[in-house]
Amino acid sequence: VAAGETPLLEVRRLTKQFPYRAGALRRPVGFLTAIKGVDLVIHPGEIVGLVGESGCGKTTLAKVIAQLEPATSGEIRYRGRPLANGRSLPPSVRREIQLVFQDPTSSLDPSQRVGSALSEPLLIHRLATTRSAREAAVSRLLELVGLPSHYGRRYPRELSGGERQRVAIARALSMNPICMLFDE
């Protein structure tokens, strides 16, 4: 790490609590603390792994960093700029920070072919505006994750768990991310 280099990602005193509800009206009676006071600094090019037992908050931390869940308190800075807690990220930042979920079955639409699942973000974010550009990008992405291009015509149910995970990784890579979070 070069002296004075701005970190890619900074997490300071990050806490996430979920309300605990009880009674017939399901009113909040307390809070479950999923993560508490997390500090983390990641520089460009670094790979960081978080290890812990099931239920210790790794998935929650990834979701909060990716702004899919709001933090209860603390601060997240991406490339030196604070992320607006609980608010939607600008599309440019949303493309740069990608999260690959642990269970690809729940993140892939079973009625959508793999090629369509990979080309949809390219179309939405205007990264490949023509059909031929999207088809070429889908083939390249599949090959990048070690799958033949003809897998684009398959449905997720026709793939093994490992192949579905590769499709989920390919979809994240389609955005040319700068920061990838893997919940694995």
LONU-883585 format. One record per residue (C-alpha): x, z, y. Coordinates in steps of 0.5 Angstrom, whole numbers. Last residue first. Layout:
BEGIN
+-------+-------+-------+
|    c1 |    c3 |    c2 |
+-------+-------+-------+
|     X |     Z |     Y |
...
+-------+-------+-------+
END
This chain:
BEGIN
+-------+-------+-------+
|    c1 |    c3 |    c2 |
+-------+-------+-------+
|   -39 |     1 |   -35 |
|   -41 |     2 |   -28 |
|   -37 |    -3 |   -25 |
|   -36 |    -4 |   -18 |
|   -33 |   -10 |   -15 |
|   -30 |   -10 |    -8 |
|   -28 |   -17 |    -5 |
|   -34 |   -21 |    -8 |
|   -34 |   -28 |    -9 |
|   -41 |   -28 |    -9 |
|   -41 |   -32 |   -16 |
|   -37 |   -26 |   -19 |
|   -43 |   -22 |   -19 |
|   -47 |   -27 |   -23 |
|   -41 |   -28 |   -28 |
|   -40 |   -20 |   -29 |
|   -48 |   -20 |   -31 |
|   -47 |   -26 |   -35 |
|   -41 |   -23 |   -39 |
|   -45 |   -17 |   -40 |
|   -50 |   -21 |   -43 |
|   -45 |   -24 |   -48 |
|   -43 |   -17 |   -50 |
|   -50 |   -15 |   -52 |
|   -50 |   -21 |   -56 |
|   -54 |   -27 |   -53 |
|   -61 |   -31 |   -55 |
|   -65 |   -25 |   -51 |
|   -61 |   -27 |   -45 |
|   -64 |   -34 |   -45 |
|   -60 |   -40 |   -46 |
|   -59 |   -47 |   -42 |
|   -53 |   -44 |   -38 |
|   -50 |   -42 |   -45 |
|   -48 |   -50 |   -45 |
|   -42 |   -48 |   -41 |
|   -38 |   -44 |   -46 |
|   -37 |   -37 |   -45 |
|   -30 |   -34 |   -43 |
|   -32 |   -30 |   -37 |
|   -29 |   -36 |   -32 |
|   -32 |   -41 |   -37 |
|   -39 |   -38 |   -35 |
|   -37 |   -38 |   -28 |
|   -34 |   -45 |   -28 |
|   -41 |   -48 |   -31 |
|   -45 |   -44 |   -26 |
|   -41 |   -47 |   -20 |
|   -42 |   -54 |   -23 |
|   -49 |   -53 |   -24 |
|   -50 |   -50 |   -17 |
|   -46 |   -56 |   -14 |
|   -50 |   -61 |   -17 |
|   -56 |   -58 |   -15 |
|   -54 |   -58 |    -8 |
|   -54 |   -52 |    -3 |
|   -48 |   -48 |    -7 |
|   -46 |   -42 |    -3 |
|   -53 |   -42 |     1 |
|   -54 |   -34 |     0 |
|   -60 |   -35 |    -4 |
|   -58 |   -42 |    -7 |
|   -52 |   -39 |   -10 |
|   -56 |   -32 |   -12 |
|   -60 |   -37 |   -16 |
|   -55 |   -41 |   -19 |
|   -53 |   -35 |   -24 |
|   -60 |   -33 |   -26 |
|   -62 |   -40 |   -27 |
|   -56 |   -42 |   -31 |
|   -58 |   -36 |   -36 |
|   -65 |   -38 |   -37 |
|   -70 |   -34 |   -34 |
|   -76 |   -30 |   -38 |
|   -71 |   -24 |   -40 |
|   -69 |   -23 |   -33 |
|   -62 |   -20 |   -33 |
|   -61 |   -13 |   -30 |
|   -64 |    -9 |   -35 |
|   -61 |   -13 |   -41 |
|   -54 |   -12 |   -37 |
|   -54 |    -5 |   -39 |
|   -48 |    -2 |   -35 |
|   -49 |    -5 |   -28 |
|   -45 |   -10 |   -25 |
|   -44 |    -8 |   -17 |
|   -42 |   -13 |   -12 |
|   -39 |   -11 |    -5 |
|   -37 |   -18 |    -1 |
|   -44 |   -21 |    -2 |
|   -48 |   -15 |     1 |
|   -43 |   -15 |     6 |
|   -44 |   -22 |     8 |
|   -52 |   -21 |     7 |
|   -52 |   -15 |    12 |
|   -53 |    -9 |     8 |
|   -60 |    -6 |     8 |
|   -61 |     1 |    10 |
|   -60 |     8 |     6 |
|   -53 |    10 |    10 |
|   -51 |     5 |    15 |
|   -44 |     3 |    12 |
|   -38 |     5 |    17 |
|   -33 |     0 |    19 |
|   -26 |     1 |    17 |
|   -26 |    -5 |    11 |
|   -32 |    -1 |     8 |
|   -33 |     6 |    10 |
|   -38 |    11 |     7 |
|   -39 |    18 |    10 |
|   -42 |    24 |     7 |
|   -49 |    27 |     6 |
|   -56 |    26 |     2 |
|   -53 |    19 |     1 |
|   -58 |    13 |     0 |
|   -59 |     9 |    -6 |
|   -58 |     2 |    -7 |
|   -52 |     2 |    -2 |
|   -47 |    -1 |    -6 |
|   -43 |     6 |    -5 |
|   -49 |    10 |    -7 |
|   -51 |     6 |   -13 |
|   -43 |     7 |   -15 |
|   -44 |    14 |   -14 |
|   -50 |    15 |   -18 |
|   -47 |    11 |   -24 |
|   -41 |    16 |   -24 |
|   -45 |    22 |   -23 |
|   -43 |    27 |   -29 |
|   -49 |    25 |   -33 |
|   -45 |    23 |   -39 |
|   -38 |    25 |   -39 |
|   -33 |    23 |   -34 |
|   -28 |    18 |   -32 |
|   -27 |    14 |   -25 |
|   -23 |     8 |   -25 |
|   -19 |     5 |   -19 |
|   -16 |    -2 |   -19 |
|   -12 |    -3 |   -12 |
|   -12 |   -10 |    -9 |
|   -14 |    -8 |    -2 |
|   -14 |     0 |    -2 |
|   -19 |     5 |    -5 |
|   -20 |    12 |    -2 |
|   -24 |    17 |    -5 |
|   -27 |    24 |    -3 |
|   -33 |    26 |    -7 |
|   -37 |    32 |    -4 |
|   -42 |    33 |    -9 |
|   -45 |    28 |   -13 |
|   -52 |    29 |   -18 |
|   -54 |    35 |   -14 |
|   -61 |    36 |   -17 |
|   -66 |    39 |   -11 |
|   -71 |    44 |   -11 |
|   -79 |    45 |   -11 |
|   -81 |    38 |    -9 |
|   -88 |    38 |   -10 |
|   -91 |    34 |   -16 |
|   -98 |    36 |   -14 |
|  -100 |    39 |   -21 |
|   -93 |    43 |   -21 |
|   -86 |    41 |   -21 |
|   -81 |    36 |   -17 |
|   -74 |    36 |   -17 |
|   -71 |    32 |   -11 |
|   -65 |    28 |   -12 |
|   -59 |    30 |    -8 |
|   -53 |    26 |    -7 |
|   -46 |    28 |    -3 |
|   -41 |    24 |    -1 |
|   -35 |    28 |     3 |
|   -31 |    22 |     5 |
|   -31 |    15 |     1 |
|   -27 |    10 |     4 |
|   -27 |     3 |     1 |
|   -22 |    -3 |     3 |
|   -17 |     2 |     6 |
|   -14 |    -1 |    13 |
|    -6 |    -2 |    12 |
|    -2 |     3 |    17 |
|     3 |     3 |    12 |
|     3 |    -2 |     7 |
|     0 |     0 |     0 |
+-------+-------+-------+
END
